[in-house]
Amino acid sequence: MNKSDTIAAIILGAAVGVALLKFFSMSKEEKDAFLSHLKNTTNDLLDDAENTVEKVEQYVVQFKGKGEKHLVDKLYVVRNMLKDFYGSGQRYLL
């Protein structure tokens, strides 16, 4: 693992840790709203499966185009995909 991959892994781990801390410190109402958002968005993505698959394929092409040694760039592609699929005006975790 090269230096940038190590840094990316540390940043990713820290982000996951912060998100988990935030989630477990939420009130029951906030957790319910967050989980409801995830459920409803996932159902919308499944209802429009053809469009969802096309979008995922575009992100996979971007991901593969980054090369093996560019983990940071790949993380940005994954971030953009999740933001595109699950983004909302409300920022639940971060």
N, CA, C and O atoms as a Tinker XYZ file with bonds, in Angstrom:
   376  protein
     1  N      0.853000   -1.164000    0.000000    73     2
     2  CA     0.000000    0.000000    0.000000    64     1     3
     3  C      0.905000    1.234000    0.000000    63     2     4     5
     4  O      1.794000    1.368000    0.840000    81     3
     5  N      0.662000    2.123000   -0.951000    73     3     6
     6  CA     1.504000    3.317000   -0.999000    64     5     7
     7  C      0.984000    4.372000   -0.027000    63     6     8     9
     8  O     -0.038000    4.185000    0.634000    81     7
     9  N      1.703000    5.466000    0.042000    73     7    10
    10  CA     1.410000    6.502000    1.034000    64     9    11
    11  C      0.010000    7.094000    0.874000    63    10    12    13
    12  O     -0.704000    7.270000    1.861000    81    11
    13  N     -0.386000    7.401000   -0.362000    73    11    14
    14  CA    -1.713000    8.005000   -0.554000    64    13    15
    15  C     -2.832000    7.016000   -0.224000    63    14    16    17
    16  O     -3.884000    7.420000    0.271000    81    15
    17  N     -2.618000    5.728000   -0.493000    73    15    18
    18  CA    -3.620000    4.727000   -0.131000    64    17    19
    19  C     -3.761000    4.621000    1.381000    63    18    20    21
    20  O     -4.870000    4.475000    1.895000    81    19
    21  N     -2.648000    4.693000    2.088000    73    19    22
    22  CA    -2.671000    4.636000    3.548000    64    21    23
    23  C     -3.419000    5.833000    4.118000    63    22    24    25
    24  O     -4.235000    5.690000    5.028000    81    23
    25  N     -3.136000    7.010000    3.579000    73    23    26
    26  CA    -3.820000    8.222000    4.032000    64    25    27
    27  C     -5.316000    8.127000    3.741000    63    26    28    29
    28  O     -6.140000    8.488000    4.582000    81    27
    29  N     -5.663000    7.644000    2.553000    73    27    30
    30  CA    -7.076000    7.497000    2.190000    64    29    31
    31  C     -7.778000    6.510000    3.117000    63    30    32    33
    32  O     -8.915000    6.744000    3.526000    81    31
    33  N     -7.112000    5.418000    3.449000    73    31    34
    34  CA    -7.701000    4.425000    4.348000    64    33    35
    35  C     -7.916000    5.014000    5.743000    63    34    36    37
    36  O     -8.937000    4.745000    6.376000    81    35
    37  N     -6.979000    5.802000    6.218000    73    35    38
    38  CA    -7.119000    6.448000    7.528000    64    37    39
    39  C     -8.288000    7.425000    7.513000    63    38    40    41
    40  O     -9.091000    7.451000    8.445000    81    39
    41  N     -8.385000    8.226000    6.459000    73    39    42
    42  CA    -9.480000    9.201000    6.350000    64    41    43
    43  C    -10.825000    8.486000    6.269000    63    42    44    45
    44  O    -11.786000    8.891000    6.923000    81    43
    45  N    -10.894000    7.427000    5.472000    73    43    46
    46  CA   -12.135000    6.664000    5.350000    64    45    47
    47  C    -12.531000    6.060000    6.694000    63    46    48    49
    48  O    -13.696000    6.121000    7.089000    81    47
    49  N    -11.569000    5.482000    7.389000    73    47    50
    50  CA   -11.845000    4.906000    8.709000    64    49    51
    51  C    -12.326000    5.946000    9.699000    63    50    52    53
    52  O    -13.251000    5.696000   10.471000    81    51
    53  N    -11.699000    7.112000    9.679000    73    51    54
    54  CA   -12.109000    8.192000   10.574000    64    53    55
    55  C    -13.520000    8.664000   10.241000    63    54    56    57
    56  O    -14.316000    8.919000   11.145000    81    55
    57  N    -13.836000    8.781000    8.962000    73    55    58
    58  CA   -15.174000    9.214000    8.555000    64    57    59
    59  C    -16.230000    8.217000    9.003000    63    58    60    61
    60  O    -17.301000    8.612000    9.463000    81    59
    61  N    -15.939000    6.938000    8.872000    73    59    62
    62  CA   -16.880000    5.908000    9.320000    64    61    63
    63  C    -17.058000    5.989000   10.829000    63    62    64    65
    64  O    -18.178000    5.890000   11.331000    81    63
    65  N    -15.959000    6.170000   11.550000    73    63    66
    66  CA   -16.037000    6.286000   13.004000    64    65    67
    67  C    -16.872000    7.473000   13.444000    63    66    68    69
    68  O    -17.701000    7.351000   14.345000    81    67
    69  N    -16.661000    8.612000   12.819000    73    67    70
    70  CA   -17.433000    9.812000   13.154000    64    69    71
    71  C    -18.903000    9.607000   12.819000    63    70    72    73
    72  O    -19.776000    9.999000   13.594000    81    71
    73  N    -19.186000    8.996000   11.672000    73    71    74
    74  CA   -20.572000    8.755000   11.278000    64    73    75
    75  C    -21.270000    7.824000   12.278000    63    74    76    77
    76  O    -22.427000    8.048000   12.634000    81    75
    77  N    -20.565000    6.785000   12.725000    73    75    78
    78  CA   -21.157000    5.876000   13.709000    64    77    79
    79  C    -21.413000    6.578000   15.034000    63    78    80    81
    80  O    -22.468000    6.394000   15.642000    81    79
    81  N    -20.450000    7.383000   15.487000    73    79    82
    82  CA   -20.657000    8.145000   16.721000    64    81    83
    83  C    -21.850000    9.076000   16.602000    63    82    84    85
    84  O    -22.664000    9.182000   17.520000    81    83
    85  N    -21.947000    9.746000   15.464000    73    83    86
    86  CA   -23.064000   10.661000   15.234000    64    85    87
    87  C    -24.392000    9.905000   15.234000    63    86    88    89
    88  O    -25.366000   10.347000   15.845000    81    87
    89  N    -24.425000    8.767000   14.547000    73    87    90
    90  CA   -25.654000    7.992000   14.471000    64    89    91
    91  C    -26.102000    7.537000   15.858000    63    90    92    93
    92  O    -27.277000    7.665000   16.202000    81    91
    93  N    -25.174000    7.006000   16.654000    73    91    94
    94  CA   -25.548000    6.494000   17.966000    64    93    95
    95  C    -25.837000    7.601000   18.973000    63    94    96    97
    96  O    -26.408000    7.335000   20.031000    81    95
    97  N    -25.455000    8.830000   18.665000    73    95    98
    98  CA   -25.770000    9.942000   19.565000    64    97    99
    99  C    -27.052000   10.671000   19.145000    63    98   100   101
   100  O    -27.473000   11.616000   19.813000    81    99
   101  N    -27.664000   10.240000   18.054000    73    99   102
   102  CA   -28.913000   10.851000   17.594000    64   101   103
   103  C    -30.067000   10.458000   18.506000    63   102   104   105
   104  O    -30.054000    9.407000   19.145000    81   103
   105  N    -31.059000   11.329000   18.545000    73   103   106
   106  CA   -32.284000   10.979000   19.270000    64   105   107
   107  C    -33.049000    9.936000   18.458000    63   106   108   109
   108  O    -32.760000    9.706000   17.283000    81   107
   109  N    -34.024000    9.315000   19.105000    73   107   110
   110  CA   -34.813000    8.291000   18.409000    64   109   111
   111  C    -35.516000    8.873000   17.190000    63   110   112   113
   112  O    -35.609000    8.212000   16.156000    81   111
   113  N    -36.012000   10.103000   17.301000    73   111   114
   114  CA   -36.705000   10.744000   16.187000    64   113   115
   115  C    -35.757000   10.982000   15.007000    63   114   116   117
   116  O    -36.122000   10.768000   13.851000    81   115
   117  N    -34.542000   11.427000   15.317000    73   115   118
   118  CA   -33.555000   11.670000   14.253000    64   117   119
   119  C    -33.156000   10.369000   13.577000    63   118   120   121
   120  O    -33.030000   10.312000   12.354000    81   119
   121  N    -32.954000    9.314000   14.379000    73   119   122
   122  CA   -32.618000    8.002000   13.803000    64   121   123
   123  C    -33.749000    7.512000   12.903000    63   122   124   125
   124  O    -33.511000    7.012000   11.803000    81   123
   125  N    -34.973000    7.663000   13.383000    73   123   126
   126  CA   -36.129000    7.220000   12.593000    64   125   127
   127  C    -36.222000    7.991000   11.277000    63   126   128   129
   128  O    -36.503000    7.406000   10.231000    81   127
   129  N    -35.985000    9.318000   11.331000    73   127   130
   130  CA   -36.027000   10.127000   10.110000    64   129   131
   131  C    -34.924000    9.717000    9.142000    63   130   132   133
   132  O    -35.155000    9.624000    7.937000    81   131
   133  N    -33.732000    9.474000    9.665000    73   131   134
   134  CA   -32.607000    9.055000    8.830000    64   133   135
   135  C    -32.889000    7.705000    8.182000    63   134   136   137
   136  O    -32.720000    7.546000    6.973000    81   135
   137  N    -33.316000    6.740000    8.979000    73   135   138
   138  CA   -33.596000    5.409000    8.440000    64   137   139
   139  C    -34.769000    5.438000    7.460000    63   138   140   141
   140  O    -34.779000    4.696000    6.477000    81   139
   141  N    -35.740000    6.284000    7.725000    73   139   142
   142  CA   -36.859000    6.447000    6.791000    64   141   143
   143  C    -36.375000    7.016000    5.463000    63   142   144   145
   144  O    -36.809000    6.579000    4.397000    81   143
   145  N    -35.471000    7.997000    5.534000    73   143   146
   146  CA   -34.889000    8.573000    4.311000    64   145   147
   147  C    -34.155000    7.499000    3.511000    63   146   148   149
   148  O    -34.333000    7.395000    2.298000    81   147
   149  N    -33.328000    6.697000    4.193000    73   147   150
   150  CA   -32.594000    5.622000    3.500000    64   149   151
   151  C    -33.562000    4.626000    2.852000    63   150   152   153
   152  O    -33.382000    4.225000    1.703000    81   151
   153  N    -34.574000    4.243000    3.600000    73   151   154
   154  CA   -35.548000    3.271000    3.094000    64   153   155
   155  C    -36.310000    3.825000    1.892000    63   154   156   157
   156  O    -36.439000    3.145000    0.874000    81   155
   157  N    -36.811000    5.045000    2.004000    73   155   158
   158  CA   -37.579000    5.631000    0.912000    64   157   159
   159  C    -36.723000    5.859000   -0.331000    63   158   160   161
   160  O    -37.168000    5.612000   -1.452000    81   159
   161  N    -35.493000    6.329000   -0.129000    73   159   162
   162  CA   -34.603000    6.561000   -1.270000    64   161   163
   163  C    -34.244000    5.252000   -1.951000    63   162   164   165
   164  O    -34.216000    5.171000   -3.179000    81   163
   165  N    -33.969000    4.220000   -1.149000    73   163   166
   166  CA   -33.654000    2.910000   -1.720000    64   165   167
   167  C    -34.843000    2.362000   -2.500000    63   166   168   169
   168  O    -34.670000    1.801000   -3.582000    81   167
   169  N    -36.032000    2.517000   -1.966000    73   167   170
   170  CA   -37.224000    2.074000   -2.698000    64   169   171
   171  C    -37.386000    2.835000   -4.012000    63   170   172   173
   172  O    -37.750000    2.242000   -5.028000    81   171
   173  N    -37.119000    4.142000   -4.004000    73   171   174
   174  CA   -37.180000    4.931000   -5.238000    64   173   175
   175  C    -36.159000    4.438000   -6.252000    63   174   176   177
   176  O    -36.455000    4.343000   -7.443000    81   175
   177  N    -34.943000    4.123000   -5.774000    73   175   178
   178  CA   -33.906000    3.614000   -6.671000    64   177   179
   179  C    -34.309000    2.270000   -7.262000    63   178   180   181
   180  O    -34.065000    2.006000   -8.439000    81   179
   181  N    -34.925000    1.422000   -6.447000    73   179   182
   182  CA   -35.373000    0.111000   -6.930000    64   181   183
   183  C    -36.548000    0.240000   -7.892000    63   182   184   185
   184  O    -36.650000   -0.520000   -8.855000    81   183
   185  N    -37.428000    1.194000   -7.637000    73   183   186
   186  CA   -38.565000    1.405000   -8.537000    64   185   187
   187  C    -38.105000    1.842000   -9.926000    63   186   188   189
   188  O    -38.722000    1.488000  -10.931000    81   187
   189  N    -37.032000    2.602000   -9.975000    73   187   190
   190  CA   -36.479000    3.072000  -11.248000    64   189   191
   191  C    -35.161000    2.334000  -11.520000    63   190   192   193
   192  O    -34.123000    2.947000  -11.767000    81   191
   193  N    -35.239000    1.002000  -11.466000    73   191   194
   194  CA   -34.043000    0.169000  -11.533000    64   193   195
   195  C    -33.233000    0.379000  -12.819000    63   194   196   197
   196  O    -32.003000    0.358000  -12.780000    81   195
   197  N    -33.897000    0.577000  -13.934000    73   195   198
   198  CA   -33.181000    0.741000  -15.202000    64   197   199
   199  C    -32.273000    1.971000  -15.159000    63   198   200   201
   200  O    -31.105000    1.902000  -15.542000    81   199
   201  N    -32.811000    3.080000  -14.697000    73   199   202
   202  CA   -32.027000    4.308000  -14.589000    64   201   203
   203  C    -30.922000    4.155000  -13.542000    63   202   204   205
   204  O    -29.809000    4.645000  -13.732000    81   203
   205  N    -31.231000    3.477000  -12.441000    73   203   206
   206  CA   -30.240000    3.252000  -11.389000    64   205   207
   207  C    -29.071000    2.436000  -11.916000    63   206   208   209
   208  O    -27.916000    2.760000  -11.641000    81   207
   209  N    -29.355000    1.391000  -12.663000    73   207   210
   210  CA   -28.293000    0.548000  -13.225000    64   209   211
   211  C    -27.424000    1.361000  -14.177000    63   210   212   213
   212  O    -26.200000    1.225000  -14.169000    81   211
   213  N    -28.041000    2.198000  -14.991000    73   211   214
   214  CA   -27.262000    3.042000  -15.907000    64   213   215
   215  C    -26.330000    3.973000  -15.140000    63   214   216   217
   216  O    -25.172000    4.146000  -15.517000    81   215
   217  N    -26.832000    4.570000  -14.069000    73   215   218
   218  CA   -25.997000    5.460000  -13.257000    64   217   219
   219  C    -24.847000    4.701000  -12.609000    63   218   220   221
   220  O    -23.709000    5.169000  -12.600000    81   219
   221  N    -25.155000    3.524000  -12.068000    73   219   222
   222  CA   -24.107000    2.718000  -11.431000    64   221   223
   223  C    -23.038000    2.345000  -12.452000    63   222   224   225
   224  O    -21.847000    2.390000  -12.145000    81   223
   225  N    -23.449000    1.979000  -13.656000    73   223   226
   226  CA   -22.488000    1.634000  -14.700000    64   225   227
   227  C    -21.581000    2.818000  -15.020000    63   226   228   229
   228  O    -20.387000    2.632000  -15.251000    81   227
   229  N    -22.127000    4.029000  -15.037000    73   227   230
   230  CA   -21.311000    5.219000  -15.289000    64   229   231
   231  C    -20.281000    5.406000  -14.178000    63   230   232   233
   232  O    -19.123000    5.723000  -14.449000    81   231
   233  N    -20.698000    5.212000  -12.940000    73   231   234
   234  CA   -19.764000    5.353000  -11.820000    64   233   235
   235  C    -18.710000    4.248000  -11.818000    63   234   236   237
   236  O    -17.561000    4.489000  -11.450000    81   235
   237  N    -19.095000    3.043000  -12.227000    73   235   238
   238  CA   -18.127000    1.944000  -12.304000    64   237   239
   239  C    -17.061000    2.248000  -13.354000    63   238   240   241
   240  O    -15.880000    1.977000  -13.137000    81   239
   241  N    -17.469000    2.805000  -14.482000    73   239   242
   242  CA   -16.503000    3.193000  -15.520000    64   241   243
   243  C    -15.539000    4.243000  -14.970000    63   242   244   245
   244  O    -14.331000    4.156000  -15.187000    81   243
   245  N    -16.076000    5.237000  -14.259000    73   243   246
   246  CA   -15.213000    6.255000  -13.641000    64   245   247
   247  C    -14.266000    5.614000  -12.633000    63   246   248   249
   248  O    -13.079000    5.938000  -12.591000    81   247
   249  N    -14.797000    4.704000  -11.825000    73   247   250
   250  CA   -14.019000    4.035000  -10.788000    64   249   251
   251  C    -12.866000    3.242000  -11.408000    63   250   252   253
   252  O    -11.722000    3.343000  -10.964000    81   251
   253  N    -13.178000    2.460000  -12.430000    73   251   254
   254  CA   -12.154000    1.654000  -13.088000    64   253   255
   255  C    -11.131000    2.521000  -13.811000    63   254   256   257
   256  O     -9.971000    2.132000  -13.943000    81   255
   257  N    -11.548000    3.684000  -14.274000    73   255   258
   258  CA   -10.655000    4.582000  -14.990000    64   257   259
   259  C     -9.615000    5.241000  -14.117000    63   258   260   261
   260  O     -8.664000    5.830000  -14.630000    81   259
   261  N     -9.772000    5.155000  -12.810000    73   259   262
   262  CA    -8.838000    5.808000  -11.896000    64   261   263
   263  C     -7.544000    5.023000  -11.705000    63   262   264   265
   264  O     -6.554000    5.581000  -11.232000    81   263
   265  N     -7.532000    3.759000  -12.058000    73   263   266
   266  CA    -6.324000    2.964000  -11.904000    64   265   267
   267  C     -6.209000    2.371000  -10.513000    63   266   268   269
   268  O     -6.913000    2.769000   -9.586000    81   267
   269  N     -5.308000    1.414000  -10.391000    73   267   270
   270  CA    -5.164000    0.677000   -9.139000    64   269   271
   271  C     -4.543000    1.495000   -8.020000    63   270   272   273
   272  O     -4.831000    1.241000   -6.851000    81   271
   273  N     -3.719000    2.449000   -8.334000    73   271   274
   274  CA    -2.953000    3.149000   -7.310000    64   273   275
   275  C     -3.566000    4.477000   -6.885000    63   274   276   277
   276  O     -2.909000    5.272000   -6.213000    81   275
   277  N     -4.790000    4.725000   -7.258000    73   275   278
   278  CA    -5.415000    6.010000   -6.951000    64   277   279
   279  C     -6.647000    5.819000   -6.073000    63   278   280   281
   280  O     -7.767000    6.128000   -6.479000    81   279
   281  N     -6.427000    5.309000   -4.870000    73   279   282
   282  CA    -7.525000    5.027000   -3.954000    64   281   283
   283  C     -8.285000    6.296000   -3.575000    63   282   284   285
   284  O     -9.509000    6.263000   -3.446000    81   283
   285  N     -7.587000    7.400000   -3.398000    73   283   286
   286  CA    -8.245000    8.655000   -3.035000    64   285   287
   287  C     -9.230000    9.071000   -4.122000    63   286   288   289
   288  O    -10.356000    9.467000   -3.822000    81   287
   289  N     -8.814000    8.984000   -5.376000    73   287   290
   290  CA    -9.698000    9.340000   -6.477000    64   289   291
   291  C    -10.897000    8.391000   -6.553000    63   290   292   293
   292  O    -12.008000    8.811000   -6.876000    81   291
   293  N    -10.667000    7.120000   -6.256000    73   291   294
   294  CA   -11.755000    6.153000   -6.257000    64   293   295
   295  C    -12.756000    6.460000   -5.143000    63   294   296   297
   296  O    -13.964000    6.308000   -5.325000    81   295
   297  N    -12.247000    6.893000   -3.995000    73   295   298
   298  CA   -13.139000    7.263000   -2.896000    64   297   299
   299  C    -14.027000    8.440000   -3.273000    63   298   300   301
   300  O    -15.192000    8.495000   -2.880000    81   299
   301  N    -13.473000    9.389000   -4.041000    73   299   302
   302  CA   -14.284000   10.513000   -4.511000    64   301   303
   303  C    -15.399000   10.044000   -5.436000    63   302   304   305
   304  O    -16.513000   10.566000   -5.386000    81   303
   305  N    -15.102000    9.062000   -6.276000    73   303   306
   306  CA   -16.135000    8.521000   -7.171000    64   305   307
   307  C    -17.246000    7.874000   -6.347000    63   306   308   309
   308  O    -18.427000    8.094000   -6.616000    81   307
   309  N    -16.872000    7.076000   -5.342000    73   307   310
   310  CA   -17.863000    6.422000   -4.482000    64   309   311
   311  C    -18.659000    7.476000   -3.714000    63   310   312   313
   312  O    -19.879000    7.360000   -3.590000    81   311
   313  N    -17.983000    8.498000   -3.201000    73   311   314
   314  CA   -18.650000    9.582000   -2.480000    64   313   315
   315  C    -19.680000   10.271000   -3.377000    63   314   316   317
   316  O    -20.811000   10.523000   -2.961000    81   315
   317  N    -19.277000   10.569000   -4.599000    73   315   318
   318  CA   -20.187000   11.235000   -5.527000    64   317   319
   319  C    -21.392000   10.360000   -5.865000    63   318   320   321
   320  O    -22.511000   10.855000   -6.002000    81   319
   321  N    -21.152000    9.055000   -5.997000    73   319   322
   322  CA   -22.246000    8.149000   -6.291000    64   321   323
   323  C    -23.243000    8.116000   -5.126000    63   322   324   325
   324  O    -24.450000    8.223000   -5.340000    81   323
   325  N    -22.744000    7.969000   -3.913000    73   323   326
   326  CA   -23.637000    7.933000   -2.757000    64   325   327
   327  C    -24.358000    9.262000   -2.568000    63   326   328   329
   328  O    -25.529000    9.294000   -2.189000    81   327
   329  N    -23.652000   10.352000   -2.834000    73   327   330
   330  CA   -24.277000   11.673000   -2.728000    64   329   331
   331  C    -25.378000   11.823000   -3.780000    63   330   332   333
   332  O    -26.440000   12.383000   -3.509000    81   331
   333  N    -25.105000   11.310000   -4.990000    73   331   334
   334  CA   -26.095000   11.367000   -6.062000    64   333   335
   335  C    -27.327000   10.536000   -5.706000    63   334   336   337
   336  O    -28.456000   10.981000   -5.911000    81   335
   337  N    -27.116000    9.337000   -5.176000    73   335   338
   338  CA   -28.225000    8.443000   -4.875000    64   337   339
   339  C    -28.959000    8.808000   -3.584000    63   338   340   341
   340  O    -30.188000    8.769000   -3.536000    81   339
   341  N    -28.207000    9.162000   -2.539000    73   339   342
   342  CA   -28.811000    9.342000   -1.219000    64   341   343
   343  C    -28.742000   10.763000   -0.673000    63   342   344   345
   344  O    -29.147000   11.011000    0.462000    81   343
   345  N    -28.237000   11.687000   -1.465000    73   343   346
   346  CA   -28.122000   13.064000   -0.997000    64   345   347
   347  C    -29.489000   13.697000   -0.762000    63   346   348   349
   348  O    -30.476000   13.367000   -1.419000    81   347
   349  N    -29.507000   14.601000    0.180000    73   347   350
   350  CA   -30.742000   15.329000    0.470000    64   349   351
   351  C    -30.361000   16.677000    1.064000    63   350   352   353
   352  O    -29.189000   16.938000    1.339000    81   351
   353  N    -31.351000   17.522000    1.257000    73   351   354
   354  CA   -31.115000   18.814000    1.883000    64   353   355
   355  C    -30.708000   18.649000    3.336000    63   354   356   357
   356  O    -29.980000   19.479000    3.880000    81   355
   357  N    -31.178000   17.576000    3.967000    73   355   358
   358  CA   -30.855000   17.293000    5.355000    64   357   359
   359  C    -29.551000   16.503000    5.416000    63   358   360   361
   360  O    -29.413000   15.480000    4.746000    81   359
   361  N    -28.612000   16.967000    6.203000    73   359   362
   362  CA   -27.363000   16.221000    6.405000    64   361   363
   363  C    -27.497000   15.466000    7.703000    63   362   364   365
   364  O    -27.433000   16.052000    8.784000    81   363
   365  N    -27.686000   14.156000    7.596000    73   363   366
   366  CA   -27.972000   13.348000    8.776000    64   365   367
   367  C    -26.736000   13.020000    9.590000    63   366   368   369
   368  O    -26.751000   13.169000   10.811000    81   367
   369  N    -25.669000   12.578000    8.945000    73   367   370
   370  CA   -24.520000   12.098000    9.704000    64   369   371
   371  C    -23.350000   13.065000    9.732000    63   370   372   373
   372  O    -22.764000   13.297000   10.790000    81   371
   373  N    -23.003000   13.631000    8.586000    73   371   374
   374  CA   -21.822000   14.500000    8.557000    64   373   375
   375  C    -22.167000   15.851000    7.986000    63   374   376
   376  O    -21.299000   16.718000    7.882000    81   375
